[in-house]
Amino acid sequence: MKRLPCLLLVPFALPAAFAAEAAPPVRLEPVVVTATRDARALTDVPASLDVLDATTLRRARPALGLAEALPRVPGVVVRDRQNQAQDLQISIRGFGARASFGVRGLRLYADGIPATMPDGQGQVSHFALGAAERVEVLRGPFSALYGNSAGGVISVFSEAPPATPEVEADALAGSDALWRAGASWRGPLGEAAGLRVDAARAAADGYRRHSAWRRDAAQAQLRARFSGGGELTLLLNHLDLAADDPQGLTAAELARDRRASSPGALLFDTRKTVEQQQLGARFVQPLGSWQELALVAWAGRRQTFQMLSVPVAAQASPTSGGGAIDLDRDYRGLDARWQARPGDGAFTFTAGTAFELADETRLGFENFVGSQLGVVGALRRDEDNRVRSQDVYAQAGWDFAPDWQLNAGLRRSGVRFESVDRYLRPGNPDDSGALRYSRTTPVLGLLWRAADGLSVYANAGTGFETPTFAELAYRSDGASGLNTALRPARSRHAELGLRWRGERARLDAALFHARTEDELMVVANQGGRSTFANAGLTRRRGAELSFEAPLADAWTLSASATWLDARHRRDFGLCAAPPCAGNELLIVAGSRLPGIAARSAWAELRWRAGERTDLMLEARASSRFFADDRNTAAAPGHAVFDLAAERRFRAGGVQWRAWVRVANVLDRTVVGSVIVNEANRRYFEPAPGRQYLLGFTLVSL
């Protein structure tokens, strides 16, 4: 807390420092929609919101994933596991840090279509960053207006097809046999429509042994305008992923060989395949001069197969679900929204309803046949699951005075889980069941335009997070069936922030506080199987700061920093390994939440030579973060530096972009992420040392 007063002085000092700076034309603020659901300038948004444009996402970067650009957003931590089988570990203000696979605690969207299932489980592997126009990142209380598991919101928006046809090709090569090849065509279809098609294949051997992967991705986007002012967007995605899973390492294994995989990973050939297809549509129709109707509909299928390293002996129980998972999920949804801006536009009202449904068939098999390991064996689990969410919401914004704006919102969410058990055997009874959770989440925000380019805002609200089907899948007492003891986490949020925009500089700062009852936590994580329970009371509080400013005509410094104090606030005990005869896991009040660093920072120094060349030095730093709730093991703090250069030029009637990056140029030893509460203390997932990346893009105009 001693550093906090100094941090609070910076927002007031920097605007004055740059007020007299000579300036080129004013840079326009982006128009955003994520926080308020209506298009408005970023400076008029009463919440912590950052926008990453296409240049930021792709400048001297491979654009393979969100881990490349999102670290510049304060409060956001993206840990690249170097394990494509488990996806990125993304957290916002500490929400989502416990995820052992996929993305939890956050809401994800691609062009308004959810990438988060109705139970709260999300994936980012199908995001087409090469086609993205911008990414909006919302933090704080207003996230709750997006429903279940909204500790934060990440929205990706695709670039619209251009007015003239373009063909693009790109290629990438890097360390550990990394490569990617991609192509894109975009252009008009007649006078009122446009099409964009992007496809790419990427693959690598991986930094660690048994971490090779291959990913095929494609996206097609059709946009059309109608004579009555209506606009239609159709979006089709395809993903085909195959990846080995190296799993985590113990501290001793990490010290011995950072490139190693776990012994179980090699023994059982742990791996994962994912295939996903999704079709979505968004239609917006003006109703007169002051009303608008928006409809979003989507449907998709995701098929997942995963081989785990669950020991053979652990599968002897009649209630064991086996060590191999075969999961097919069909999902669909509809979001209908009406918006009105009557009179002079000082008042805006939005009301809507959302319905989401996911049906899944979950099969579990033994991961052995006789003495042969890592193969699909006898059936041990067979169930049909359904999760359904039905929400209604309303949001209003009112400019009640020339420099004041009031925003309020309310969302009523209901989530129902149903499971039909089809695997009935002696000792394994019928575990069919159903659960229902519901919650009303209000949000209130106030914004004051204190001066030209300077706004101050405050907001507060509540949120909730239900367990996912994956978290309900295994019970802490070892029995089969849904973990019906799990309750949804309930949180209260508040934040105070300011946003300043000058002609050549910008500054954002925020203070936040969140208090959560019944936080969902990992009791044990073994062989890729996670068991969850509810913690008592947790608290997250902190400060965020980001700025960008010129140091000279050709030099620009951008930086962000986060201070986050995330702790348990009550003592509580959990059963670590049933039966719980004296085997309780005691969590002491004051312990830090695992996977969350108390301090993190990012900075980039960029030198621009004219309009064609950029040279960059990028730095990322983090304090240590614990791997378990008892705070007995931790990943050490680190600082890494990247050097990068990009050159843009025309040759042969083609626009070229060539770039090179040396990541972790000092070859620092870094633990990239941790597997929270891993039962065998294989917490650590090491990050690579020095890496080399080279890429180019050409566009035929």
C-alpha positions in Angstrom: 0.0 0.0 0.0 3.0 2.4 0.5 3.5 2.7 -3.3 -0.2 3.6 -3.9 -0.1 7.4 -3.1 2.8 7.9 -5.5 0.9 6.0 -8.2 -2.2 8.2 -7.7 -0.1 11.4 -8.4 0.9 10.2 -11.8 -2.5 10.7 -13.5 -2.6 14.4 -12.5 1.0 15.1 -13.3 1.1 13.7 -16.8 -1.7 15.7 -18.4 0.1 18.9 -17.3 3.4 17.7 -18.6 2.1 17.2 -22.1 -0.4 20.1 -22.2 2.1 22.4 -23.9 3.5 19.8 -26.4 3.5 20.9 -30.0 1.2 18.6 -31.9 0.3 17.2 -35.2 -3.5 16.7 -36.0 -5.5 15.3 -33.2 -5.9 11.5 -33.2 -9.5 10.5 -33.2 -10.7 8.3 -30.4 -12.1 4.9 -31.4 -15.8 4.3 -31.2 -16.6 1.4 -28.9 -19.7 -0.6 -28.0 -18.7 -3.2 -25.4 -19.4 -1.4 -22.2 -22.6 0.6 -23.0 -23.9 -1.5 -26.0 -24.3 1.7 -28.0 -21.6 3.2 -30.2 -19.8 6.1 -28.4 -16.4 7.6 -28.2 -14.0 5.9 -25.7 -13.7 9.1 -23.6 -17.5 8.9 -23.0 -17.4 5.3 -21.6 -17.9 5.2 -17.8 -15.7 2.1 -17.3 -12.2 0.7 -17.7 -12.0 -0.2 -21.4 -9.0 -0.5 -23.7 -9.0 -0.9 -27.5 -6.2 -2.6 -29.4 -6.4 -1.7 -33.1 -5.2 -3.8 -36.0 -1.8 -2.2 -36.2 -1.2 -2.9 -32.5 -2.3 -6.5 -32.9 0.0 -7.2 -35.8 2.9 -4.8 -35.8 6.1 -7.0 -35.9 4.0 -9.9 -34.4 2.9 -13.3 -35.7 -0.7 -12.7 -34.5 -1.0 -16.3 -33.5 -2.8 -15.5 -30.2 -3.9 -12.9 -27.7 -0.8 -13.5 -25.6 1.2 -11.3 -27.9 -0.7 -8.0 -27.6 -3.0 -8.2 -24.5 -0.2 -7.8 -21.9 -0.2 -4.1 -22.8 -3.7 -3.8 -21.2 -3.4 -3.1 -17.4 -5.2 -5.6 -15.2 -5.0 -8.3 -17.9 -2.6 -11.2 -17.6 -2.2 -13.7 -20.5 0.0 -16.7 -19.7 1.1 -18.7 -22.7 1.3 -22.3 -21.3 3.4 -23.4 -24.3 0.8 -26.0 -24.5 -1.8 -25.7 -27.3 -3.7 -28.6 -25.8 -4.8 -26.4 -22.9 -5.2 -23.0 -24.6 -4.1 -19.6 -23.0 -4.6 -18.8 -19.4 -6.3 -15.3 -19.4 -7.2 -13.4 -16.3 -8.6 -9.9 -15.7 -8.1 -8.4 -12.3 -7.4 -11.9 -11.1 -10.7 -13.5 -12.4 -9.9 -16.5 -14.5 -6.4 -17.2 -13.1 -7.5 -20.7 -11.7 -8.4 -22.1 -15.2 -6.5 -25.3 -15.8 -7.7 -25.3 -19.4 -9.6 -22.9 -21.6 -10.7 -19.5 -20.3 -12.9 -19.2 -17.2 -14.4 -16.3 -15.4 -14.5 -14.1 -18.5 -16.9 -13.5 -21.4 -15.4 -13.8 -24.9 -17.0 -12.5 -28.1 -16.2 -12.6 -31.8 -18.2 -10.0 -33.8 -20.9 -10.1 -31.2 -21.1 -13.9 -31.1 -20.2 -15.6 -27.8 -17.1 -17.7 -27.6 -18.1 -18.5 -24.1 -20.6 -21.3 -23.5 -23.7 -20.8 -21.4 -21.9 -22.5 -18.5 -19.0 -20.0 -18.6 -16.4 -22.1 -20.3 -14.6 -20.2 -23.1 -12.1 -20.8 -25.9 -10.0 -18.3 -27.9 -8.3 -20.8 -30.2 -10.7 -19.9 -33.1 -10.2 -16.2 -32.9 -9.0 -14.9 -36.3 -6.6 -12.2 -35.2 -5.2 -11.8 -38.7 -8.6 -10.5 -39.8 -9.3 -8.4 -36.7 -10.0 -4.7 -36.9 -9.8 -4.2 -33.1 -10.1 -5.9 -29.8 -12.0 -4.3 -26.9 -11.2 -5.3 -23.3 -13.7 -4.3 -20.6 -12.8 -4.6 -17.0 -14.8 -3.9 -13.8 -18.4 -3.8 -12.8 -20.0 -3.2 -16.2 -18.8 -6.7 -17.3 -21.6 -8.1 -15.2 -24.1 -6.9 -17.7 -22.9 -9.7 -20.0 -24.2 -12.3 -17.6 -22.6 -15.4 -16.1 -18.9 -15.5 -15.5 -18.3 -11.9 -16.6 -15.2 -11.0 -14.5 -14.2 -9.2 -17.7 -15.1 -9.1 -21.4 -12.9 -9.5 -24.4 -14.5 -8.7 -27.8 -12.8 -9.2 -31.2 -14.2 -7.3 -34.2 -13.3 -8.3 -37.7 -12.3 -5.8 -40.4 -15.0 -5.1 -43.0 -14.4 -6.1 -46.6 -12.9 -3.2 -48.5 -14.4 -1.4 -51.5 -11.8 -2.7 -53.9 -10.6 -6.4 -54.1 -7.4 -7.4 -52.3 -5.5 -10.6 -52.1 -3.1 -11.2 -49.1 -0.6 -13.9 -48.4 1.5 -14.2 -45.3 4.2 -16.5 -43.9 6.0 -17.0 -40.6 9.0 -19.1 -39.5 10.5 -19.3 -36.0 12.3 -21.3 -33.4 11.3 -24.8 -32.5 10.1 -25.4 -36.1 7.3 -22.9 -35.8 5.7 -22.0 -39.1 2.5 -20.5 -40.5 1.2 -19.9 -44.0 -2.0 -17.9 -44.6 -4.0 -16.3 -47.4 -6.9 -13.9 -47.6 -9.3 -12.5 -50.2 -11.6 -9.6 -49.5 -13.6 -7.3 -51.7 -17.0 -6.2 -52.8 -19.9 -8.3 -54.0 -21.9 -5.9 -56.0 -22.7 -2.4 -54.7 -24.1 -3.3 -51.3 -22.2 -6.3 -50.1 -18.7 -7.5 -49.3 -16.9 -10.7 -48.6 -13.8 -11.6 -46.7 -12.2 -15.1 -46.5 -9.2 -15.9 -44.4 -7.4 -19.3 -44.0 -4.2 -20.3 -42.3 -2.3 -23.4 -41.2 0.3 -23.2 -38.3 2.4 -25.8 -36.7 5.4 -26.2 -34.4 7.5 -28.9 -32.6 7.1 -26.9 -29.4 9.6 -25.7 -26.9 9.2 -28.7 -24.6 9.3 -32.4 -25.5 5.9 -33.8 -26.3 4.4 -30.4 -27.1 4.1 -30.5 -30.9 0.9 -29.0 -32.4 -0.9 -28.2 -35.7 -3.8 -25.8 -36.2 -5.9 -25.2 -39.2 -8.2 -22.2 -39.1 -10.5 -20.4 -41.5 -13.1 -17.7 -41.4 -15.5 -16.3 -43.9 -17.4 -13.0 -43.4 -20.2 -11.6 -45.5 -21.6 -8.1 -45.0 -24.6 -6.7 -46.8 -26.5 -3.4 -46.6 -30.2 -3.1 -47.4 -32.2 -0.2 -48.8 -34.1 0.3 -45.5 -30.8 0.9 -43.6 -30.5 -2.7 -42.4 -27.1 -4.4 -42.2 -26.5 -8.1 -42.1 -23.2 -9.8 -41.1 -22.7 -13.6 -41.6 -19.7 -15.2 -40.0 -18.5 -18.8 -40.5 -15.5 -20.2 -38.5 -13.7 -23.5 -38.7 -11.0 -24.8 -36.4 -9.0 -28.1 -36.5 -6.4 -28.5 -33.8 -4.2 -31.4 -32.8 -1.7 -31.0 -29.9 0.4 -33.0 -27.6 0.1 -32.2 -23.9 3.5 -32.0 -22.0 1.7 -31.3 -18.7 3.4 -29.6 -15.7 6.7 -30.2 -14.0 7.7 -30.4 -10.4 10.3 -27.9 -9.1 13.0 -30.7 -9.2 12.0 -31.7 -12.8 12.1 -28.0 -13.8 15.6 -27.5 -12.4 16.8 -30.7 -14.1 15.4 -30.0 -17.6 13.2 -27.1 -18.6 12.3 -28.7 -21.9 11.0 -31.9 -20.3 7.5 -33.2 -20.3 6.0 -35.0 -17.3 6.7 -38.8 -17.1 3.0 -39.4 -17.3 2.7 -37.4 -20.5 5.1 -39.7 -22.3 3.8 -42.9 -20.6 0.2 -42.2 -21.7 0.9 -40.1 -24.8 -1.3 -37.3 -23.5 -2.8 -35.3 -26.3 -5.9 -33.4 -27.5 -7.8 -32.9 -30.7 -10.4 -30.2 -31.3 -12.7 -29.6 -34.3 -15.1 -26.8 -34.3 -17.5 -25.3 -36.9 -19.6 -22.2 -36.1 -22.1 -20.1 -38.1 -23.3 -16.8 -36.8 -25.5 -13.9 -38.1 -26.0 -10.4 -36.9 -28.8 -8.2 -38.3 -29.3 -4.5 -37.4 -32.3 -2.6 -38.5 -33.1 1.1 -37.8 -36.7 1.7 -36.8 -37.3 5.3 -37.8 -34.8 7.9 -36.7 -34.4 7.1 -33.1 -34.8 3.3 -32.6 -32.8 0.3 -33.6 -33.4 -3.5 -33.5 -30.4 -5.9 -33.4 -30.6 -9.7 -33.7 -27.7 -12.1 -33.2 -28.1 -15.8 -33.8 -25.4 -18.6 -33.8 -25.0 -22.3 -33.9 -22.0 -24.5 -33.8 -20.4 -27.9 -32.9 -17.2 -28.6 -31.0 -15.7 -32.1 -30.8 -13.0 -32.8 -28.4 -10.9 -35.8 -27.6 -8.3 -35.8 -24.9 -6.0 -38.5 -23.5 -5.2 -38.0 -19.8 -2.5 -39.5 -17.6 -4.8 -40.8 -14.9 -2.9 -43.8 -13.4 -4.3 -47.3 -14.2 -4.8 -48.0 -10.4 -6.9 -44.9 -10.0 -9.4 -46.3 -12.5 -10.1 -49.4 -10.6 -13.0 -47.9 -8.7 -16.4 -48.6 -10.3 -17.2 -44.9 -10.1 -14.1 -43.9 -12.1 -14.7 -41.9 -15.2 -11.6 -43.4 -16.9 -8.6 -41.6 -18.4 -9.7 -40.6 -21.9 -12.4 -38.1 -22.7 -14.6 -38.0 -25.9 -16.8 -34.9 -25.8 -19.2 -33.7 -28.5 -21.0 -30.4 -27.9 -23.7 -28.8 -30.0 -24.5 -25.2 -29.1 -26.8 -22.4 -30.3 -28.2 -19.1 -29.1 -30.1 -15.9 -29.8 -29.7 -12.4 -28.5 -32.4 -9.8 -29.4 -31.9 -6.2 -28.5 -34.0 -3.0 -28.9 -32.4 0.4 -28.4 -34.0 3.9 -28.3 -32.4 7.3 -28.4 -35.4 9.8 -28.4 -35.3 13.5 -28.6 -31.9 15.1 -28.6 -30.1 11.9 -27.9 -29.2 12.7 -24.3 -31.0 9.6 -23.1 -30.4 6.1 -24.4 -32.3 3.0 -23.4 -31.4 -0.6 -24.3 -33.5 -3.7 -23.5 -32.9 -7.3 -24.6 -33.1 -11.0 -24.0 -30.6 -13.8 -24.6 -31.1 -17.5 -24.8 -28.2 -20.0 -25.0 -28.3 -23.8 -25.2 -25.5 -26.4 -25.3 -26.0 -30.2 -25.6 -23.1 -32.5 -25.0 -22.4 -36.2 -25.1 -19.6 -37.0 -22.7 -17.9 -40.4 -22.9 -15.1 -41.6 -20.7 -12.8 -44.5 -21.4 -10.0 -46.3 -19.8 -6.6 -45.0 -21.1 -5.1 -48.5 -21.4 -5.8 -51.9 -22.9 -4.0 -54.7 -21.1 -0.4 -53.4 -20.7 -0.6 -50.9 -23.5 -1.0 -47.4 -22.2 -2.3 -44.2 -24.0 -4.9 -46.0 -26.0 -8.7 -46.0 -25.8 -9.9 -48.8 -23.6 -13.2 -49.9 -22.0 -16.1 -47.5 -21.6 -16.3 -46.0 -18.1 -18.6 -43.0 -18.5 -21.6 -42.3 -20.8 -23.8 -39.3 -20.2 -25.9 -36.7 -22.0 -25.6 -33.2 -20.6 -27.5 -30.0 -21.3 -26.9 -26.5 -20.0 -29.4 -23.7 -20.8 -29.3 -20.0 -20.0 -32.1 -17.5 -20.2 -31.4 -13.8 -19.5 -33.2 -10.5 -19.8 -31.3 -7.2 -19.4 -31.8 -3.4 -19.6 -29.3 -0.6 -19.7 -29.8 3.2 -19.8 -27.5 6.2 -20.3 -28.5 9.8 -19.5 -26.5 12.9 -20.1 -28.3 14.8 -17.4 -26.0 17.8 -17.5 -23.5 19.2 -20.0 -20.6 17.4 -18.4 -22.3 14.6 -16.6 -23.5 11.2 -17.6 -25.3 8.5 -15.6 -25.4 4.9 -16.7 -27.3 2.1 -15.1 -28.0 -1.5 -16.0 -29.7 -4.6 -14.7 -29.5 -8.3 -15.8 -31.5 -11.3 -14.7 -29.7 -14.5 -15.5 -30.8 -18.1 -15.1 -28.6 -21.2 -15.8 -29.9 -24.7 -15.7 -27.8 -27.9 -15.8 -29.2 -31.3 -16.7 -27.4 -34.6 -16.8 -28.7 -38.0 -17.9 -26.4 -40.9 -16.8 -26.4 -43.8 -19.3 -23.5 -45.8 -17.7 -25.2 -47.9 -15.0 -23.2 -50.8 -13.5 -22.9 -52.6 -10.2 -21.3 -50.1 -7.8 -22.0 -47.2 -10.2 -25.7 -46.1 -9.7 -27.7 -43.7 -11.8 -26.1 -40.3 -11.3 -28.6 -38.3 -13.3 -29.5 -34.9 -11.9 -30.2 -31.3 -12.5 -29.1 -28.0 -11.0 -30.4 -24.4 -11.4 -28.7 -21.1 -10.6 -30.1 -17.6 -11.0 -29.0 -14.1 -10.1 -29.9 -10.5 -10.7 -26.9 -8.3 -11.3 -27.3 -4.5 -11.1 -24.6 -1.9 -12.2 -24.5 1.9 -11.7 -21.9 4.3 -13.2 -21.3 8.0 -13.3 -19.0 9.9 -15.6 -17.8 13.5 -15.3 -16.1 15.3 -18.2 -13.8 17.4 -16.1 -12.1 19.2 -18.9 -11.4 18.8 -22.6 -10.0 15.3 -23.1 -10.3 14.5 -19.4 -13.1 12.3 -17.9 -13.5 10.8 -14.4 -15.8 7.9 -13.8 -17.0 5.7 -10.9 -19.1 2.6 -11.0 -20.3 -0.3 -8.8 -22.1 -3.5 -9.4 -22.5 -7.2 -8.6 -21.7 -10.3 -10.6 -21.9 -14.1 -10.3 -20.1 -17.1 -11.8 -21.7 -20.6 -12.0 -19.6 -23.8 -12.2 -19.0 -25.1 -15.7 -19.9 -28.7 -16.7 -16.2 -29.5 -16.6 -16.1 -28.2 -12.9 -19.2 -30.2 -12.1 -17.9 -33.4 -13.7 -15.9 -34.7 -10.7 -16.8 -34.8 -7.1 -14.3 -34.3 -4.3 -15.5 -37.4 -2.4 -14.5 -39.6 -5.3 -18.1 -40.7 -6.1 -19.5 -40.4 -9.6 -22.1 -38.0 -10.8 -22.4 -34.2 -10.8 -20.7 -32.2 -8.0 -24.0 -30.9 -6.7 -22.3 -29.3 -3.7 -20.8 -26.5 -5.8 -22.5 -23.1 -5.5 -22.1 -20.1 -7.8 -19.6 -17.5 -6.8 -21.1 -14.1 -6.0 -19.1 -10.9 -6.2 -19.4 -7.1 -5.6 -17.3 -4.7 -7.6 -16.4 -1.0 -7.5 -14.0 1.1 -9.4 -12.8 4.7 -9.7 -10.9 5.8 -12.8 -9.9 8.6 -15.1 -9.1 8.9 -18.8 -7.1 11.7 -20.4 -6.5 12.3 -24.1 -4.1 14.9 -25.4 -3.0 15.7 -28.9 0.0 13.3 -28.7 -0.4 11.5 -25.4 -2.9 9.6 -23.5 -3.4 8.3 -19.9 -5.7 5.9 -18.1 -5.8 5.1 -14.4 -8.2 3.1 -12.2 -8.6 1.9 -8.6 -10.7 -1.2 -8.1 -12.1 -3.5 -5.4 -13.9 -6.8 -5.7 -15.2 -9.1 -2.9 -16.3 -12.6 -3.7 -18.3 -15.1 -1.7 -18.0 -18.9 -2.5 -15.2 -18.5 -4.9 -14.8 -21.5 -7.1 -11.4 -23.1 -6.5 -9.4 -26.1 -7.5 -9.2 -28.8 -4.8 -7.0 -31.1 -6.7 -5.6 -31.3 -10.3 -4.2 -34.7 -11.3 -3.5 -36.2 -14.6 -5.5 -33.5 -16.4 -8.6 -34.1 -14.2 -9.6 -31.1 -11.9 -11.9 -31.3 -8.9 -13.5 -28.1 -7.6 -15.0 -26.7 -4.4 -16.2 -23.4 -3.0 -13.8 -21.2 -1.0 -15.0 -18.9 1.7 -14.4 -15.2 1.1 -11.9 -13.6 -1.2 -10.9 -10.0 -2.0 -9.2 -8.4 -4.9 -8.1 -4.8 -4.8 -5.6 -2.9 -6.9 -4.6 -0.1 -9.2 -4.0 0.1 -12.9 -2.1 2.7 -15.0 -1.3 3.0 -18.7 0.0 5.8 -20.8 1.5 6.6 -24.2 3.6 9.7 -24.9 6.2 11.0 -27.4 9.7 11.4 -26.1 10.9 13.1 -29.4 9.6 13.4 -32.9 10.3 9.8 -33.9 10.2 8.2 -30.4 7.1 6.9 -28.5 6.9 5.3 -25.1 3.9 3.2 -24.1 3.6 1.5 -20.7 1.2 -0.1 -18.3 1.4 -1.3 -14.8 -0.9 -3.2 -12.4 -0.8 -3.6 -8.6 -3.2 -6.4 -7.4 -3.7 -7.7 -3.9 -5.8 -10.9 -4.2 -6.2 -12.8 -0.9 -8.4 -15.3 1.0 -10.2 -13.4 3.8 -11.3 -16.4 5.9 -9.8 -19.7 7.1 -11.4 -22.8 5.7 -10.7 -26.4 5.2 -11.2 -28.7 2.2 -10.8 -32.4 1.7 -7.7 -33.0 -0.4 -8.0 -36.7 -0.9 -11.2 -38.6 0.3 -11.9 -40.1 2.7 -11.2 -37.0 4.7 -9.9 -38.5 8.0 -7.5 -35.8 9.1 -6.6 -35.0 5.6 -8.2 -31.5 5.4 -6.5 -28.8 3.4 -6.4 -25.7 5.5 -6.3 -22.4 3.8 -5.4 -19.6 6.1 -6.9 -16.1 5.9 -4.4 -13.7 4.3 -3.1 -16.3 1.8 -2.7 -15.0 -1.7 -4.8 -16.4 -4.4 -2.8 -18.6 -6.7 -1.9 -17.7 -10.3 -2.1 -14.0 -9.6 1.0 -11.7 -9.4 0.9 -8.8 -7.0 2.7 -6.6 -9.6 3.0 -6.7 -13.3 4.1 -4.2 -16.0 4.6 -3.8 -19.7 6.5 -1.2 -21.7 7.4 -0.5 -25.4 9.8 2.0 -26.7 9.2 2.6 -30.4 11.3 4.5 -33.0 9.6 5.3 -36.3 11.7 6.2 -39.3 9.2 8.0 -41.6 6.1 6.0 -42.4 7.8 2.8 -43.4 10.0 1.5 -40.6 9.5 0.7 -36.9 12.0 -0.5 -34.4 10.8 -1.6 -31.0 12.1 -2.6 -27.6 9.4 -4.4 -25.5 9.6 -5.3 -21.9 7.3 -7.4 -19.7 7.7 -8.0 -16.0 5.9 -9.8 -13.2 6.4 -10.4 -9.5 6.2 -14.0 -8.3 2.9 -15.8 -8.2 1.9 -18.8 -6.1 0.9 -22.1 -7.5 -1.3 -23.3 -4.6 -3.8 -21.9 -2.2 -1.5 -22.6 0.8 1.2 -20.5 -0.8 3.8 -23.3 -0.5 5.1 -23.1 -4.0 5.6 -20.2 -6.4 6.8 -19.2 -9.8 9.6 -16.6 -9.4 9.3 -13.1 -10.7 10.8 -12.2 -14.0 11.5 -9.6 -16.6 11.9 -10.3 -20.3 12.8 -8.1 -23.3 11.9 -8.4 -27.0 13.6 -6.6 -29.9 11.5 -6.2 -33.1 11.6 -4.4 -36.4 9.1 -3.9 -39.2 9.5 -2.5 -42.7 6.7 -1.6 -45.1 7.3 -1.0 -48.8 6.0 -1.4 -52.3 7.6 -3.6 -54.9 6.3 -5.1 -58.1 2.9 -3.5 -57.6 2.5 -5.3 -54.2 2.4 -3.8 -50.7 4.9 -5.7 -48.5 5.3 -5.9 -44.8 8.4 -7.7 -43.4 9.3 -8.1 -39.8 11.6 -9.8 -37.4 11.4 -10.4 -33.6 13.8 -11.7 -31.1 11.7 -12.7 -28.1 13.3 -13.0 -24.6 16.5 -11.5 -26.1 18.4 -11.9 -22.8 17.5 -15.6 -22.7 16.0 -15.3 -19.2 14.7 -18.4 -17.3 11.0 -17.9 -16.9 8.0 -20.0 -15.6 5.3 -18.9 -18.0 2.3 -20.3 -16.0 1.3 -22.7 -13.3 -1.3 -25.4 -12.9 -3.1 -24.4 -9.7 -3.2 -27.0 -6.9 -1.7 -29.8 -9.0 -2.0 -32.9 -6.8 1.5 -34.2 -7.6 3.1 -30.7 -7.3 3.7 -30.6 -11.0 2.7 -26.9 -11.0 5.2 -25.4 -13.4 4.9 -24.8 -17.1 8.2 -23.2 -18.3 8.4 -20.5 -21.0 11.0 -20.6 -23.8 14.4 -18.9 -23.7 15.5 -16.8 -26.6 13.3 -17.2 -29.6 13.6 -16.0 -33.2 10.6 -15.1 -35.4 10.6 -13.9 -39.0 7.5 -13.1 -41.1 6.2 -11.2 -44.1 2.9 -10.2 -45.6 2.1 -9.1 -49.1 -1.1 -7.5 -50.4 -1.9 -7.3 -54.0 -4.1 -4.2 -54.5 
